[in-house]
Amino acid sequence: MRNKALRFKHFSRKGYSLFSVLGREVLIGTLSVATLSHAKAEGVSVNAEAANDSLQRKELKLDEVVVTGSRAPLTQSEAAKIVSVITRDDIERASAESINDILKLATGVDVRQRGGFGVQTDISVRGGNFDQITILLNGVNISSPHTGHLSADFPVSPDDIERIEIIEGAASRVYGTSAFNGAVNIVTRGGNIENGKKGNGLIRVEGGSYGYFGANGRGSLTSKTMSNTLSVGYTRSDGATKNSDFSSTRLFYQGSLKPDNTSLSLNWQVGYSYKPYGANTFYGSASTDQWESNERWMAAVNGIFKIATFNFQISTFFNRWYDHYQWHKDSPAGENFHKVESKGASLNAWKDWVLGKTLLGVEVRNERIRSTKLGLPLPESEWTETGGHDGEAGKKYKYRDQRCNVSVFFEHDVVINRLSASLGLLANMNDGLDTKWRIYPGVDLKYNIFNGNANGFRASGSPEHAKSGKLDLFASWNMALRMPTFTDLYYSGVGIEGNQNLKPEKSNDVQVGAEYMTKGLRLKAQAFYSHKTDMIDWVKYTENGVTDDIFHSVNFQMDNLGFEVDANFMAHEVFGGNSLLRTFGVKYSYISEKSEYAVQVVSSKYAMDYLRHKLLLNADGRIWKKLNLSLNWRWQDRVGENNAPYALLDGKLSWDAKNYSIYVNATNIFNKEYYDYVSIKQPGRCFIAGVKWRF
């Protein structure tokens, strides 16, 4: 007679666990995700029989999942830093048409948009600006050295994403110099995601307000050793405000190979996007007919293998951006063309031994720009024609700059009973600054107070210490560096002037936090203080009693402190899958900054315009049968002149069947009139209806 099958819901790491399976059939669901620094474009493989187990209901104990804030891969139980995660389930419930909309759901993330539908978005964390954060796609740095305005132009759609990992605070010793205030890693879904099929796909078609239309498709083919996924998409709109029409085309391919009987695994990705759009008053209120187009190419290959007891990871990457900007559409006045490249390679080597895990890594990154505006003047013999989709004959790149950034990483991670520690440093040399090496150290600590579960598993091994749930305390200190962008150094236009003598930004960060998890409840709190020197801002200032009417890029000093609190109630874990209320969350963040300039500042573009208060409320549940409703309410209060606080309510109503979903997304439901960057009017009420097929 066949024995009853045993299905693993989570792993306990206890020595006696193996005895539980003797004489029984074992069904194991696997969860394969990517680390923030070593993303591998793999996804969850779930068969139909396991579709209702704890992996799908988010009851998984995360101890064995590798989602870390370290350079060497560590499991959640070993990781010494808090990493916030927006899951696939969160993305499905969100009323979001772009990745930028999804990031608004994160507590410490400030998302500022110049137009609707994610046309152009600036992403920052903890009071910083869009140039002070590293954006990664499957662990590959895709941030632009030209300007952070272009970093959030992604070649993927929300349908392609498995999870988004967010690390807040100085992280240069892990991700390099651009991770000044933190990092955001977008992990795509890869091949064998849905139902474990050898071939699967998805098609989405939607349309709605302001002449919006969108279509996305993705398909995968997998075998025992190889996976391939292709995703394509197109969106367009007449524009929610004056001169904000746009179209967006994107293409993304990723693959993986893991030969049998070897330690080798390979992952690769190629992406393309093109987006022309009306830029209204994006870069100045004096022109309402600005226009811009952004084109991006990207590619990366990552390999991991093992020799004896040493693990190696080799990566190479290439990013290219074409940017075409017009102060007045179809006019050569104030017109700019830019071609920017970022390319390089990295090598990491690590070893597990009796005293922990030790890693040594090196990355070489070359950044360069050719432009009609930015850089150092070229002799006429070296002028070249503008390129890309919107390059024009007779328009030539007359300026150029380039720099080579070399980073050496050292890290040691150790777990001693309940204490986890990650100690490391970044040694950096950039020939755009000089040829000197500079050291930026850091340490992250975590202490587990107790580690049980809702059923009362013992945390310390003794009955008197039985606890429900898991409580961890965190503390960290890190230093960081950021080089000025090419825009900071060279941009000169209407009412704005760059500064080639800018110093790189430096930061000294301290943060503490706590995280509690139990059945049905997730609580997280963080507090931070940061002392920053040689920060970069664009300001108008008074000198000798005279106010210059031009924004100049200058260095200044800053201290900022703040805290964040997240509380999430998972009703479905307590009351079961038939609960009308599925989840309810409350999130709040607060920041206070004190800035000191060497000049008398009259007006600031960024530093005096930070998000002081952000409050998020979200809830979702089942109304009837397969009819689901999710609501997200967001209140923001930004410091600075003419920044009025505002509150927005978004929602999604959907009928979710096994192979299809029909939905209506509603944003700004109460039709609130509000502005970003003081003068840029944002979209009013918007409805988008769509259908999604899975096969």
C-alpha positions as CSV (number, residue, x, y, z in Angstrom):
1,M,0.0,0.0,0.0
2,R,1.3,3.4,-0.9
3,N,2.3,5.5,2.1
4,K,0.8,9.0,2.6
5,A,2.9,11.7,1.0
6,L,4.6,14.3,3.1
7,R,4.8,17.8,1.8
8,F,7.5,20.1,3.1
9,K,6.1,23.5,4.0
10,H,9.5,24.9,5.2
11,F,12.9,23.7,6.4
12,S,13.8,23.6,10.0
13,R,17.5,23.0,9.7
14,K,17.2,20.6,12.7
15,G,19.3,17.5,12.8
16,Y,16.4,15.2,13.5
17,S,14.3,16.5,10.5
18,L,15.4,13.7,8.2
19,F,13.8,11.0,10.4
20,S,10.3,12.5,9.6
21,V,10.5,11.3,6.0
22,L,11.5,7.7,6.5
23,G,9.2,5.4,4.6
24,R,7.2,8.3,3.1
25,E,6.9,9.9,-0.3
26,V,8.4,13.5,-0.2
27,L,7.0,16.4,-2.1
28,I,9.3,19.4,-2.1
29,G,8.4,22.9,-3.4
30,T,11.4,24.9,-4.4
31,L,11.9,28.6,-4.2
32,S,14.8,30.1,-6.2
33,V,15.3,33.8,-6.0
34,A,18.2,36.2,-6.5
35,T,20.4,38.0,-4.1
36,L,20.5,41.8,-4.3
37,S,24.1,41.6,-5.4
38,H,24.1,38.3,-7.2
39,A,20.7,38.1,-9.0
40,K,20.5,35.2,-11.4
41,A,17.2,35.7,-13.2
42,E,15.7,32.5,-11.8
43,G,12.1,32.1,-10.6
44,V,9.8,29.9,-8.7
45,S,8.8,26.6,-10.1
46,V,5.4,25.5,-8.8
47,N,3.5,22.5,-10.0
48,A,-0.3,22.2,-9.8
49,E,-0.2,19.8,-6.9
50,A,1.8,22.2,-4.8
51,A,0.0,25.4,-5.9
52,N,-1.8,25.8,-2.6
53,D,1.0,25.1,-0.3
54,S,2.7,27.6,2.0
55,L,5.1,28.8,-0.7
56,Q,2.1,30.3,-2.5
57,R,0.3,31.6,0.6
58,K,3.4,33.5,1.8
59,E,3.7,31.3,5.0
60,L,7.2,30.3,3.9
61,K,9.8,30.6,6.6
62,L,12.4,32.7,4.9
63,D,15.5,31.2,6.7
64,E,16.7,29.4,3.6
65,V,15.9,32.1,1.0
66,V,18.9,34.1,-0.2
67,V,17.9,37.8,-0.2
68,T,20.8,39.7,1.4
69,G,22.4,43.0,1.6
70,S,25.9,41.6,1.5
71,R,28.2,41.0,-1.5
72,A,28.6,37.3,-0.8
73,P,25.4,35.3,-1.0
74,L,23.8,34.7,2.5
75,T,20.5,33.2,3.4
76,Q,17.8,35.3,5.2
77,S,18.7,33.7,8.5
78,E,22.3,34.7,8.1
79,A,21.9,38.2,6.6
80,A,22.9,41.1,8.8
81,K,20.9,43.9,7.0
82,I,17.2,44.6,6.5
83,V,16.2,44.2,2.8
84,S,12.6,45.4,1.9
85,V,10.9,43.2,-0.7
86,I,8.0,43.9,-3.0
87,T,6.8,40.5,-3.9
88,R,5.1,39.2,-7.1
89,D,1.9,39.0,-5.1
90,D,2.2,42.7,-4.1
91,I,2.7,43.6,-7.8
92,E,-0.3,41.6,-8.9
93,R,-2.6,43.5,-6.4
94,A,-1.2,46.9,-7.1
95,S,-3.0,49.5,-9.3
96,A,0.2,50.1,-11.3
97,E,1.0,50.6,-15.0
98,S,4.8,50.8,-14.5
99,I,7.6,49.8,-12.3
100,N,7.8,53.3,-11.0
101,D,4.2,53.1,-9.8
102,I,5.1,49.9,-7.9
103,L,8.0,51.6,-6.1
104,K,5.6,54.1,-4.6
105,L,4.4,51.3,-2.4
106,A,7.8,51.1,-0.6
107,T,8.1,53.1,2.6
108,G,11.5,54.8,2.3
109,V,11.4,55.3,-1.5
110,D,10.6,58.8,-2.9
111,V,9.1,58.6,-6.4
112,R,8.8,61.9,-8.2
113,Q,7.3,61.9,-11.7
114,R,7.3,64.6,-14.4
115,G,4.5,62.8,-16.4
116,G,2.0,60.0,-15.9
117,F,2.4,56.3,-16.8
118,G,6.1,56.3,-15.7
119,V,7.2,58.5,-18.6
120,Q,10.0,60.0,-16.6
121,T,10.5,59.2,-13.0
122,D,13.1,60.1,-10.4
123,I,13.7,57.5,-7.7
124,S,15.5,58.2,-4.4
125,V,15.6,57.0,-0.8
126,R,16.0,58.7,2.6
127,G,15.9,62.3,1.5
128,G,18.5,61.9,-1.3
129,N,18.1,62.5,-5.0
130,F,17.9,60.4,-8.1
131,D,21.6,60.3,-8.7
132,Q,22.4,58.8,-5.3
133,I,20.9,55.4,-5.8
134,T,22.0,52.3,-7.7
135,I,19.4,50.7,-10.0
136,L,20.1,47.0,-10.8
137,L,18.3,44.6,-13.1
138,N,19.0,41.1,-12.0
139,G,22.0,42.3,-10.1
140,V,23.5,44.3,-13.1
141,N,24.0,48.0,-12.5
142,I,22.0,49.9,-15.1
143,S,22.3,53.4,-13.6
144,S,23.3,56.2,-16.0
145,P,26.4,58.2,-15.4
146,H,24.9,61.0,-17.5
147,T,21.9,61.7,-15.2
148,G,19.7,59.7,-12.8
149,H,16.6,61.0,-14.8
150,L,17.3,58.2,-17.3
151,S,18.1,55.4,-14.9
152,A,14.5,54.4,-14.3
153,D,13.7,53.9,-18.0
154,F,13.4,50.1,-17.8
155,P,13.2,47.6,-20.7
156,V,10.9,45.4,-18.6
157,S,7.2,45.6,-17.6
158,P,5.5,44.7,-14.2
159,D,4.5,41.4,-15.8
160,D,8.2,40.4,-16.1
161,I,9.0,41.0,-12.4
162,E,9.3,38.3,-9.7
163,R,10.3,40.7,-6.9
164,I,11.9,44.1,-6.2
165,E,14.5,44.3,-3.5
166,I,15.3,47.6,-1.8
167,I,18.2,48.3,0.5
168,E,18.3,51.7,2.2
169,G,21.4,53.5,3.5
170,A,24.9,53.8,2.3
171,A,25.9,50.6,0.4
172,S,29.0,51.5,-1.6
173,R,31.0,48.7,0.0
174,V,28.6,46.2,-1.6
175,Y,27.4,47.7,-4.8
176,G,30.1,50.4,-5.7
177,T,30.2,54.1,-5.6
178,S,26.7,54.9,-7.1
179,A,25.0,53.1,-4.2
180,F,25.4,56.2,-2.1
181,N,22.0,56.2,-0.4
182,G,20.9,52.7,-1.3
183,A,20.0,50.3,-4.1
184,V,17.0,48.9,-5.9
185,N,17.3,45.5,-7.6
186,I,14.6,44.3,-10.0
187,V,14.5,40.5,-10.3
188,T,12.8,39.2,-13.4
189,R,10.7,36.1,-13.5
190,G,12.9,34.0,-15.9
191,G,11.9,30.8,-17.5
192,N,10.0,28.1,-15.6
193,I,7.9,30.4,-13.5
194,E,4.3,29.5,-14.2
195,N,3.1,25.9,-13.4
196,G,6.5,24.4,-14.2
197,K,5.7,24.1,-17.9
198,K,8.3,23.6,-20.5
199,G,6.7,26.4,-22.4
200,N,4.5,29.1,-21.0
201,G,3.5,32.6,-21.7
202,L,1.3,35.6,-21.0
203,I,-0.5,38.3,-23.0
204,R,-1.9,41.5,-21.6
205,V,-4.0,44.1,-23.5
206,E,-5.4,47.2,-21.9
207,G,-6.7,50.7,-22.6
208,G,-8.3,53.7,-20.9
209,S,-8.2,57.4,-20.0
210,Y,-6.1,59.9,-22.0
211,G,-6.0,57.7,-25.0
212,Y,-3.9,55.1,-23.2
213,F,-3.2,51.8,-24.9
214,G,-0.8,49.1,-23.8
215,A,0.1,45.5,-24.9
216,N,2.6,43.2,-23.4
217,G,3.6,39.6,-24.2
218,R,6.1,37.2,-22.7
219,G,6.9,33.6,-23.5
220,S,9.3,31.0,-22.1
221,L,10.9,27.8,-23.3
222,T,12.7,25.6,-20.8
223,S,14.5,22.3,-20.8
224,K,16.3,20.4,-18.1
225,T,19.4,22.5,-18.4
226,M,18.4,25.7,-20.3
227,S,15.8,28.4,-20.0
228,N,14.9,31.2,-22.5
229,T,12.4,34.0,-22.0
230,L,11.4,36.8,-24.4
231,S,9.2,39.8,-23.4
232,V,7.9,42.6,-25.7
233,G,5.7,45.5,-25.0
234,Y,4.2,48.8,-26.3
235,T,2.3,51.6,-24.6
236,R,1.2,55.0,-25.7
237,S,-1.0,57.9,-24.5
238,D,-2.2,61.3,-25.7
239,G,-1.0,62.6,-22.4
240,A,-2.8,63.4,-19.1
241,T,-1.6,67.0,-19.2
242,K,-0.6,69.5,-21.9
243,N,2.3,68.3,-24.1
244,S,2.8,65.0,-22.2
245,D,1.9,62.5,-25.0
246,F,4.3,59.6,-25.3
247,S,4.9,56.1,-26.8
248,S,7.1,53.4,-25.4
249,T,8.6,50.3,-27.1
250,R,10.6,47.7,-25.2
251,L,12.2,44.3,-25.7
252,F,13.8,42.0,-23.1
253,Y,15.4,38.6,-23.5
254,Q,17.0,36.5,-20.8
255,G,18.4,33.0,-20.6
256,S,20.1,30.6,-18.3
257,L,22.2,27.4,-18.7
258,K,23.2,24.9,-16.0
259,P,24.8,21.8,-17.5
260,D,24.4,18.5,-15.7
261,N,27.1,17.2,-13.5
262,T,29.0,20.6,-13.3
263,S,29.1,23.5,-10.8
264,L,28.8,26.0,-13.7
265,S,25.7,28.2,-14.2
266,L,25.3,30.9,-16.8
267,N,22.8,33.7,-17.0
268,W,22.5,36.4,-19.7
269,Q,20.1,39.2,-20.6
270,V,19.6,41.7,-23.4
271,G,17.3,44.7,-23.3
272,Y,16.1,47.5,-25.5
273,S,13.7,50.5,-25.0
274,Y,12.7,53.5,-26.9
275,K,10.5,56.3,-25.6
276,P,9.7,59.7,-27.3
277,Y,7.6,62.1,-25.2
278,G,6.3,65.6,-24.8
279,A,8.3,67.1,-21.9
280,N,6.0,70.0,-21.1
281,T,7.8,72.0,-18.3
282,F,10.0,69.1,-17.3
283,Y,13.2,71.1,-17.1
284,G,12.0,74.7,-16.7
285,S,8.6,76.5,-16.6
286,A,9.7,79.0,-19.3
287,S,9.0,76.4,-22.1
288,T,5.8,74.4,-22.3
289,D,6.6,72.6,-25.6
290,Q,9.8,70.8,-24.6
291,W,10.3,67.3,-26.2
292,E,12.7,64.4,-25.5
293,S,13.4,60.9,-26.6
294,N,15.3,58.2,-24.7
295,E,16.8,55.1,-26.2
296,R,18.5,52.3,-24.3
297,W,20.5,49.2,-25.2
298,M,21.8,46.8,-22.5
299,A,23.4,43.4,-22.2
300,A,25.0,41.3,-19.5
301,V,26.5,37.8,-19.0
302,N,27.0,36.3,-15.6
303,G,28.8,33.0,-14.8
304,I,29.2,31.2,-11.4
305,F,31.4,28.1,-10.9
306,K,33.4,26.4,-8.3
307,I,37.0,25.2,-8.2
308,A,37.9,23.0,-5.2
309,T,36.6,24.9,-2.2
310,F,36.5,28.3,-3.9
311,N,33.4,29.9,-5.5
312,F,33.8,32.3,-8.4
313,Q,31.5,34.7,-10.2
314,I,32.4,36.5,-13.4
315,S,30.2,39.2,-14.9
316,T,30.5,41.5,-17.9
317,F,28.0,44.2,-18.8
318,F,27.3,46.9,-21.4
319,N,24.8,49.8,-21.3
320,R,24.2,52.5,-24.0
321,W,21.8,55.4,-23.9
322,Y,20.9,57.9,-26.7
323,D,19.1,61.0,-25.5
324,H,17.7,63.7,-27.8
325,Y,16.3,66.8,-26.1
326,Q,14.6,70.0,-27.5
327,W,13.8,73.1,-25.4
328,H,11.2,73.9,-28.1
329,K,9.8,70.9,-30.1
330,D,11.1,70.8,-33.7
331,S,13.4,73.8,-33.0
332,P,17.2,73.7,-32.9
333,A,17.3,76.3,-30.1
334,G,18.3,74.6,-26.9
335,E,18.6,71.2,-28.6
336,N,21.0,68.5,-27.2
337,F,22.1,65.0,-28.4
338,H,23.9,62.7,-26.0
339,K,25.4,59.2,-26.4
340,V,26.4,57.6,-23.1
341,E,28.1,54.2,-22.4
342,S,28.8,52.3,-19.3
343,K,30.7,49.0,-19.7
344,G,33.0,46.7,-17.7
345,A,33.5,43.5,-15.9
346,S,33.7,42.1,-12.3
347,L,35.1,39.1,-10.6
348,N,34.1,37.8,-7.1
349,A,35.7,34.9,-5.3
350,W,34.6,33.6,-1.9
351,K,35.3,30.7,0.4
352,D,33.4,29.1,3.2
353,W,35.6,28.1,6.1
354,V,35.6,27.6,9.8
355,L,35.6,31.3,10.7
356,G,32.8,32.2,8.2
357,K,32.6,33.3,4.6
358,T,35.4,35.5,3.1
359,L,35.0,37.3,-0.3
360,L,37.4,39.3,-2.5
361,G,36.1,41.1,-5.5
362,V,37.1,43.6,-8.2
363,E,35.1,45.6,-10.7
364,V,36.4,47.8,-13.6
365,R,33.8,50.2,-15.0
366,N,34.4,52.5,-17.9
367,E,31.9,55.4,-18.4
368,R,32.0,57.9,-21.3
369,I,29.8,60.4,-23.0
370,R,29.7,62.0,-26.4
371,S,27.5,65.0,-26.7
372,T,26.6,68.2,-28.5
373,K,26.7,69.9,-25.1
374,L,28.4,68.0,-22.3
375,G,32.1,67.2,-21.9
376,L,35.4,68.7,-23.0
377,P,35.6,70.2,-26.5
378,L,36.9,67.9,-29.2
379,P,39.0,69.0,-32.2
380,E,36.9,69.2,-35.3
381,S,38.6,66.2,-36.8
382,E,37.1,64.0,-34.0
383,W,33.5,65.3,-34.4
384,T,31.1,62.4,-35.1
385,E,27.5,62.2,-36.4
386,T,24.8,61.9,-33.8
387,G,23.4,58.3,-33.5
388,G,20.5,56.3,-32.3
389,H,16.9,56.3,-33.5
390,D,16.6,60.1,-33.5
391,G,20.1,61.0,-34.7
392,E,20.2,63.6,-37.4
393,A,22.6,64.1,-40.3
394,G,24.6,67.3,-39.9
395,K,24.2,67.3,-36.1
396,K,27.6,66.2,-34.5
397,Y,28.9,65.2,-31.2
398,K,31.5,68.0,-30.4
399,Y,32.2,67.2,-26.8
400,R,33.4,64.1,-24.9
401,D,34.5,62.9,-21.5
402,Q,35.3,59.5,-20.0
403,R,36.5,58.0,-16.8
404,C,37.5,54.6,-15.5
405,N,36.3,53.5,-12.1
406,V,38.2,50.6,-10.3
407,S,36.7,49.1,-7.2
408,V,38.1,46.4,-5.0
409,F,35.8,44.7,-2.5
410,F,36.6,42.8,0.7
411,E,34.0,41.2,2.9
412,H,33.9,38.7,5.7
413,D,30.6,37.3,6.9
414,V,30.2,35.3,10.1
415,V,27.3,33.7,12.0
416,I,28.0,32.9,15.7
417,N,24.9,31.4,17.4
418,R,22.4,34.3,17.2
419,L,24.7,36.9,16.0
420,S,25.3,37.6,12.3
421,A,28.0,40.1,11.2
422,S,29.1,41.4,7.8
423,L,32.3,43.4,7.8
424,G,33.8,44.8,4.6
425,L,35.3,47.7,2.7
426,L,35.5,49.3,-0.7
427,A,38.8,50.5,-2.1
428,N,38.1,52.8,-5.0
429,M,40.1,54.7,-7.6
430,N,38.5,56.9,-10.3
431,D,40.8,58.6,-12.9
432,G,38.1,61.2,-13.4
433,L,39.0,62.5,-9.9
434,D,42.7,61.5,-9.6
435,T,44.6,58.2,-9.4
436,K,44.5,58.0,-5.6
437,W,42.9,55.0,-3.8
438,R,40.3,55.8,-1.1
439,I,38.9,53.4,1.5
440,Y,35.2,53.1,2.5
441,P,34.5,50.6,5.3
442,G,31.4,49.3,6.9
443,V,29.8,46.8,9.2
444,D,26.3,45.3,9.5
445,L,25.1,43.4,12.6
446,K,22.1,41.4,13.5
447,Y,21.1,39.7,16.7
448,N,18.3,37.2,16.9
449,I,16.4,37.7,20.2
450,F,14.2,34.6,19.6
451,N,13.3,32.4,16.7
452,G,10.2,30.4,17.0
453,N,6.9,30.3,15.1
454,A,3.2,30.7,15.8
455,N,3.0,27.2,17.1
456,G,5.5,27.8,19.8
457,F,8.8,26.3,18.5
458,R,11.5,26.8,21.0
459,A,14.0,29.6,20.3
460,S,16.8,28.5,22.6
461,G,16.2,24.8,23.0
462,S,14.7,25.0,26.5
463,P,10.9,24.8,27.2
464,E,10.9,27.9,29.4
465,H,12.1,30.0,26.4
466,A,9.4,29.0,24.0
467,K,8.4,32.0,21.8
468,S,5.9,32.7,19.1
469,G,7.4,34.3,16.0
470,K,10.9,35.7,15.3
471,L,12.5,38.9,16.5
472,D,15.8,40.3,15.1
473,L,17.7,43.5,16.0
474,F,19.9,45.2,13.4
475,A,22.7,47.8,13.6
476,S,25.0,49.1,10.9
477,W,27.7,51.7,10.1
478,N,28.8,52.4,6.6
479,M,30.7,55.0,4.6
480,A,30.0,55.8,0.9
481,L,31.2,57.8,-2.1
482,R,29.5,59.1,-5.2
483,M,31.1,60.7,-8.2
484,P,29.4,63.7,-9.9
485,T,27.4,62.8,-13.0
486,F,28.3,64.3,-16.4
487,T,25.3,66.6,-16.0
488,D,26.6,67.9,-12.6
489,L,29.9,68.7,-14.2
490,Y,29.1,70.1,-17.6
491,Y,25.4,71.0,-18.2
492,S,24.9,74.5,-19.3
493,G,21.5,75.7,-20.6
494,V,18.7,78.2,-20.0
495,G,19.1,79.3,-16.3
496,I,21.5,76.5,-15.3
497,E,25.3,76.0,-15.2
498,G,27.4,73.0,-14.2
499,N,30.7,73.0,-12.3
500,Q,33.7,71.0,-13.4
501,N,35.4,71.6,-10.0
502,L,32.8,69.6,-8.0
503,K,34.1,67.2,-5.4
504,P,32.7,63.7,-5.0
505,E,30.0,63.2,-2.4
506,K,30.8,61.4,0.9
507,S,28.6,59.9,3.5
508,N,28.9,58.4,7.0
509,D,25.8,56.5,7.9
510,V,24.5,54.8,11.1
511,Q,21.2,52.9,11.4
512,V,19.4,50.6,13.8
513,G,16.3,48.5,13.3
514,A,14.1,45.7,14.4
515,E,12.0,43.1,12.6
516,Y,9.3,40.9,14.0
517,M,7.6,38.1,12.1
518,T,4.9,35.7,13.2
519,K,1.8,34.0,11.7
520,G,-0.3,36.8,10.3
521,L,1.9,39.7,11.3
522,R,5.0,41.4,10.0
523,L,6.5,44.4,11.9
524,K,9.6,46.4,10.9
525,A,11.1,49.6,12.2
526,Q,14.3,51.5,11.3
527,A,16.0,54.7,12.4
528,F,19.0,56.3,10.8
529,Y,21.4,59.2,11.0
530,S,23.7,60.3,8.2
531,H,26.5,62.9,8.1
532,K,27.2,63.9,4.5
533,T,29.9,66.1,3.1
534,D,30.5,67.6,-0.3
535,M,26.9,66.9,-1.3
536,I,25.9,68.2,-4.7
537,D,22.9,70.5,-5.3
538,W,21.7,73.0,-7.9
539,V,21.1,76.4,-6.3
540,K,20.6,80.1,-6.9
541,Y,22.6,82.1,-4.5
542,T,23.4,85.7,-3.4
543,E,27.0,86.9,-3.5
544,N,28.1,90.4,-2.5
545,G,24.4,91.4,-2.2
546,V,23.6,90.4,-5.8
547,T,21.4,87.3,-6.6
548,D,22.4,85.3,-9.6
549,D,19.4,84.1,-11.6
550,I,21.1,80.9,-12.7
551,F,21.1,77.6,-10.9
552,H,24.7,76.5,-10.3
553,S,25.9,73.0,-9.2
554,V,27.7,73.4,-5.8
555,N,29.0,71.3,-2.9
556,F,27.5,71.6,0.6
557,Q,27.2,69.7,3.9
558,M,24.2,67.9,5.2
559,D,23.0,66.0,8.3
560,N,19.8,64.0,8.0
561,L,18.0,61.7,10.4
562,G,14.7,59.8,10.3
563,F,12.8,56.6,10.9
564,E,10.4,54.2,9.2
565,V,7.7,51.9,10.5
566,D,6.0,49.1,8.6
567,A,3.1,47.0,9.9
568,N,1.4,44.3,7.8
569,F,-1.5,42.1,8.9
570,M,-1.8,39.0,6.8
571,A,-5.4,38.0,7.5
572,H,-5.4,35.0,5.1
573,E,-2.7,33.4,7.2
574,V,-4.8,33.6,10.4
575,F,-8.3,33.0,9.0
576,G,-7.5,30.9,6.0
577,G,-7.8,31.4,2.2
578,N,-11.5,32.2,2.4
579,S,-11.0,35.4,4.4
580,L,-12.7,38.4,2.9
581,L,-9.8,40.6,4.0
582,R,-6.5,39.3,2.8
583,T,-4.0,41.8,3.9
584,F,-3.9,45.2,5.6
585,G,-0.8,47.4,5.9
586,V,0.3,50.7,7.5
587,K,3.6,52.3,6.6
588,Y,5.1,55.6,7.7
589,S,8.4,57.4,7.1
590,Y,9.8,60.7,8.5
591,I,13.0,62.6,7.5
592,S,14.6,65.7,8.9
593,E,17.6,67.4,7.2
594,K,19.9,70.2,8.1
595,S,22.0,71.7,5.3
596,E,25.0,74.1,5.3
597,Y,26.1,75.9,2.2
598,A,29.2,78.1,1.7
599,V,27.0,80.6,-0.2
600,Q,23.8,82.3,0.7
601,V,21.2,80.1,-1.0
602,V,18.0,81.7,-2.4
603,S,16.6,78.6,-4.1
604,S,17.4,74.9,-4.4
605,K,16.3,72.4,-7.0
606,Y,16.7,69.2,-4.8
607,A,18.3,69.3,-1.3
608,M,15.7,71.7,0.1
609,D,12.8,69.8,-1.5
610,Y,12.9,66.4,0.3
611,L,9.9,64.2,1.3
612,R,9.5,64.8,5.1
613,H,6.3,62.7,5.7
614,K,5.0,59.7,3.8
615,L,2.1,57.6,5.0
616,L,0.8,54.5,3.2
617,L,-2.4,52.5,3.9
618,N,-3.2,49.4,1.8
619,A,-5.8,46.7,2.0
620,D,-7.0,44.0,-0.3
621,G,-9.5,41.2,-0.2
622,R,-12.1,39.0,-1.9
623,I,-15.5,40.5,-2.6
624,W,-17.2,37.5,-4.1
625,K,-15.9,34.3,-5.6
626,K,-13.0,35.4,-7.9
627,L,-13.8,39.1,-7.6
628,N,-11.0,40.9,-5.7
629,L,-10.4,44.5,-4.7
630,S,-7.2,46.3,-3.5
631,L,-6.9,49.9,-2.3
632,N,-3.8,52.0,-1.7
633,W,-4.0,55.4,0.0
634,R,-0.8,57.6,0.0
635,W,-0.3,60.9,1.8
636,Q,2.9,62.9,1.3
637,D,4.2,66.2,2.7
638,R,7.3,67.6,1.1
639,V,9.3,70.5,2.5
640,G,10.2,73.5,0.3
641,E,8.3,76.5,-1.1
642,N,5.0,75.8,-2.8
643,N,5.1,72.1,-2.0
644,A,1.5,71.5,-0.8
645,P,0.9,68.1,0.8
646,Y,-1.5,65.8,-1.0
647,A,-3.3,62.5,-0.6
648,L,-4.2,60.0,-3.4
649,L,-6.3,56.9,-3.5
650,D,-5.7,54.2,-6.1
651,G,-7.5,50.9,-6.5
652,K,-7.8,47.8,-8.6
653,L,-10.9,45.6,-9.1
654,S,-10.2,42.3,-10.8
655,W,-11.8,38.9,-11.6
656,D,-8.9,36.4,-11.3
657,A,-9.5,33.0,-12.8
658,K,-6.9,30.3,-13.3
659,N,-5.8,31.2,-16.8
660,Y,-7.1,34.8,-17.2
661,S,-7.7,38.0,-15.3
662,I,-10.0,40.9,-16.1
663,Y,-9.4,44.1,-14.3
664,V,-9.9,47.9,-13.9
665,N,-7.1,50.0,-12.4
666,A,-8.1,53.4,-11.0
667,T,-5.6,56.1,-10.0
668,N,-6.2,59.4,-8.3
669,I,-9.8,58.2,-7.7
670,F,-10.9,61.5,-6.1
671,N,-9.4,63.5,-9.0
672,K,-7.0,65.5,-6.7
673,E,-5.1,68.4,-8.4
674,Y,-1.5,68.2,-7.4
675,Y,2.0,69.1,-8.6
676,D,5.4,67.6,-8.5
677,Y,8.7,69.6,-8.8
678,V,6.4,72.5,-7.7
679,S,5.2,73.5,-11.2
680,I,4.6,70.2,-13.1
681,K,0.9,69.3,-13.0
682,Q,0.2,65.6,-12.5
683,P,-2.6,63.5,-14.0
684,G,-6.1,63.6,-12.7
685,R,-8.5,60.6,-12.3
686,C,-7.5,57.8,-14.6
687,F,-9.2,54.5,-15.4
688,I,-7.5,51.6,-17.3
689,A,-9.3,48.4,-18.1
690,G,-7.5,45.3,-19.3
691,V,-7.4,41.5,-19.7
692,K,-4.5,39.2,-19.1
693,W,-4.2,35.6,-20.4
694,R,-1.8,33.0,-19.1
695,F,-1.0,29.9,-21.0
